Amino acid sequence: MRFDPAIAAQASFKLAVESGQLDDDVEAVRDAEATFSATAGEEAHAAYLVLQEIGEQHPHVTSFQAFLIYITWQQVMEETIPAHFRQGLSLCDRYLQRAREAAQDHDPTQVEQIRELRVSFCSGLGLADKEESEEEYDKDAFTGGD
């Protein structure tokens, strides 16, 4: 990867909290993030699940959704199981769909990072990344009716 997901997670987290869009959940988010960042194992995983649940309630908070993707990658590094790869892929797909629908609300650098993570989540599941496969097909396809 050409970026550090942990650093990207912290930047996205800061933006999400400062945006004021997390409403009454901001303190729960801060507490869960502090636990996630400071611990490992079951305690960190429980905090991760709390953050994911809160994320389901705030799908419109772009920076928080990006944060969830980045920390899902951290979960993959902590515990390499298919469920984390599937969760990451699902979050990436949802984020990228919203980015296509409202590009002005998404940071281009962050979108590129999420695309890169999507490829990694797909690889972890043994799937070819659809966008990557389509690009390769387009490069290999004959033109002019050949």
Order of alpha helices (4+ residues) and beta strands (2+ residues): alpha-alpha-alpha-alpha-alpha-alpha-alpha
